[in-house]
Amino acid sequence: MKSMTGFGRKDYRDEEIDCSIEIKTINHRFRDFFVKIPKTLNPIEEKIRNTVSQSVARGRIEIFIKYTELGTKNRRIVFNRDLAKNYISVLNEIRRLDSMIGDDLSLSLISKFPDVIMIEEDIDDYESIWLKIQPVLEKTLEEVDASREREGSALKKDVVNRCCIVRDHVKKIKEKSPDMLVRYRDELREKISSYVESVEIDEKRLLTEVALMTDKLNIDEELTRLQSHLDRLEDMVEETEPVGRKLDFLIQEVNREINTIGSKASDLAIANIVVDVKSEIEKIREQIQNIE
């Protein structure tokens, strides 16, 4: 079981390229990409996404790649003539506003303005670039995967521990449920006696009433389903495939059963235990939101 939160970074440099890849994954309902790469790598962005998708099934994936080709083989200097003219025109306009403004317009000044002079990569062999970047990307993903597994292991341990706590609470509810019916019968007899002291209680009628109420208060089915859901949950966290969504659906079923138990139970002790169970279920739900 893996967390959706992970991080990895790898740097690579040889005589031809300088490359740095950083990947961060965080919680998200679906798989969502944010990719920031140099324009020269745009033609291989799809390959980058596909490779990452093989490792990450769900979550927001932020990919940052810095890539530079060393040497001058595939690089050329580009002069943006129109942009330079616009800069000069604006500077001359500013100078005309006030005669006190000094005239320091120079070639050195114009060349320093953004995008007037640029170095562009002239690349036509993107397959060779991909072959160099791919191993770096895969090693970065290994780091991401390792960090997600570490956190996933901690999440799994916490979920299992809380399941054990819920099981203990369910056991207490099961032990107290027969007393709930006995208490209801005794309270009913007491109330009848207090209203009609001189009249003998019809035990048969009383038992019929208790039997009818027993059906309404019976929580055996809910307890059985609840225990079954907990068994399934503990099995799920051992699976190797992404289980976050399935766990989310399952914990909703667990919550539904305990809510039904709470609404049926007329016993204060059971009601208090139900509150404790709901608290643990909410904590499990919070942890599950982080699971892939």
N, C-alpha and C positions, 0 to 999 in steps of 0.2 A: 504494500500500500504506500502511495506516495502523496506528499503534500503538493499543492499547486504553487507553493512559494519556493523559489530556488534562484541561485546565482552562479555564474561561471564567467571566467575571463582567461583568454589565452593571447599571447603575443608571439609573433613569428617574424623573423628577418633573415634574409640571405642576400646574396649579391645582386638580386634582381628586384625583390619587393620588400616592403615593410608593412606588416599587417597586424592589426589588433582587433579582436572580436570580444564583445561583452554581451552576455544574454542575462536578462532578469525576467523571472516569471512571477506573477502574482495572481490572486484570486479573481476569477471571472466565471460567469455562468457557462459561457461557451469558449471556444478557442478564438482568440482575438489577437491580431498581429499589429505591432508598431515597429516599423523598420526604418532605421536611419543609416543610409549608406551613401558613399560618394556616387555622383552621377555616372562615373565610369563603370560601376558595378550594376547599374539598372538592368542590363540584359540578362544577368544571372540571378536576379532577385527571386524569381520563381523557383529556381533550384535551391536557393537558400531556404525559402519557406517550406518547400517539400521535405527537405532534409530535417528541419526542425520539427515538422509535423509528425515525423516517424517516432520522435522521442517524447513529444508533449501532446497529450490528447485533449487537455482542457486547461483554460486559464488565459490570462493576458500575457503575451510574450513580447518583450521589448528587446529588439536586436540592434546593437550599435556596432558598426564596422568602420574602422579607419584603414584605408588602403592607399599605398603610394608605390609607384614604380620608380626604382632607383636608376640613376644614369639618365642619358638623354635620348636613348634609342627611340622611344615612342612618345617623346614630348616635344611640343612646339610652342613658341611664344606668339600670342595673339594680341594685336593692337586694336582696340575698339575706337575707331576714328570718330564716329558719331557721338559717343559718350564724352570723349575728350572735348569736342567742339561745344557740347552743352555745358560742361564744367567751365570752359573759358568764357562762354557767353554770360553765365551767371556771375562769375568773378568780375567781369567788366561792368556788369550792371550794378554790382555792389560798389565798385570803385566810383562810378558816376554819382552815387548818392551823396558822397562827401569828398570834397577835394583834399581833405586832411588824411584820407586813407592812403597809405603808402603803396607804391607799385612794386610788389614783390612777385608778380606773376612770372614763373620760370618753368623751364622744361622739367627740372627736378621736382617742382611742386606738382605739376600736372601728372607726372608719372606715378606719384604716390597715391593718387585718388583711387578708391576702390574700383576694380574691374576695368580700368583703363588699359592696363597691361596684365594679361593673364597667361598662365601656363596650362595648356590643355593636353590631356592624354590622347594620343592618336592610336587607338587600339582596335585591332580587327580580329584578334585571336582570343575570344572570350573563353573558349574551352580550356586553353592552357592556364588562364587565370583561375578558372573554377577548380582545376586539378591542384593548384597550389593552395587555394583557400579552403577547399573541402576538408583536408585533414585537420586544419586549425579549427574549423567549425565543429567537427566531430569531437575533438578533444574538449572544446568549450562545453558542448552538450553533455559530455561525460561528467564534467564538474557540476553542471546544473542538475543532472540526474542524481548524482551522489548527495548533493545537498537536499534535494527533494525527498530522497529515500531516508536520510537521517531524520528530517522533520516528520516524515510519514510514520516512521517507527515510533517516535515520541507521541504522535497523535493516536496511533493504534493502541499503545500502552494505556493512555489516558481513557480512551473510549471503552476498552475492555474493563478497566478498573471501575469505571462508572456503571457499566453493565452489571458488575458483581454487586455493587451497592444497590442498584435497582432490584436485582434478584432477592437480596436480603429483605428489602422492603416488601416485595411481593409475597415472600414467604410469611412475613408477619401478618399481612392482610389476609392471606389464606387461613392462617391459624385463628384469626379473630372473627372471620365471617360467620362461623356457626354460632358464636356467642351473640352476634347481632340479632339473629332470629329468636334466640331464647329470650334476649332482653326485650325484644318487641312484644313477645307473647306475655311476659311478666308485666310489662308496662300497660298493655291492653287490659289485662285482668285487673290491675290496680285501678285504672281509670273507671272501668265499669263498676267495680266495687264501691268506689267513692261516690258515684252518682246514684247507685241503687243498692244501698246497704242492706235493705230488708229483702231483696230479691236474690234468690240463688242463681249463680252463674251457670248458664248452659254450656258445659264443657265441650259438647259436640259442636255447638255453634262457634265457640271460641276457637276450636281447632280448625274449623272450616275457614274462619277469617284469617288465622295464622297461615294456613296452607296457601290461601290466595295471595297473601302478602309475601310469602316465601318466594313465589314465582317472580314477583316484582323486584324483590331485593336480592335474588340469587345472582351472584357474580362469578360463578364457576366458569362459565364459558369465556368471559372476558379475561379471567386469570389464565386460562389455558392458552388463549390466543396470544396474550401478552408474553407468556413464557416462550411460546413458539417463535414470536418475533425476536425476542432476545437471543434465542438459539441461532436464528438466521443471521442476525446482526454480527454475532461473534464468528460465524462461518465466513461472512462477507469480508471481514477485515483481513482474512488469511488469503484472499484471492489475489492473483498477480495482475489481473486486468483492472483498469480504472473502475472504481466502485462508488465514487462520490455521489453521483445522481441517485443510484439505487439505494444508498444509505439514507439519503435525504427523504426519499419516498417512504422507506421503511420506518424511519423515526416518526414520520407523520402518523403512521398506523399505530405505533406504540403510544403516541400521545392521545390518539382517539380512544384507545382501549382504557387508558387510565382515567380519561375524562368521563367515560361511561361508568366506570367503577365509582368514581367520585360522586356522580349524580345519583347512583343507585344506593350507595351506602348511607345508612341513617345513623351510623355509629361515629362518635366524635374521634375516637382513637384511630379508626380507619381513615377518616377525613384528614387527620393530621399527617398520617403516613402518605396519603395521596399527594399532599402538598410537597412533602419531601421528594417523592418520586418525580413530580413535575419539575422541581428544581434541578434534579440530576438530568432529566431528559433535555431540558433547555441547554444545559452545559454540553451535553453530547451533541445537540444540534449545532451549537456554535463551533465545535471542533470539526464536525462533518463539513461545514462550509469551506474548510481549508483543504479538504481531500479531493484529489483528482478523480 
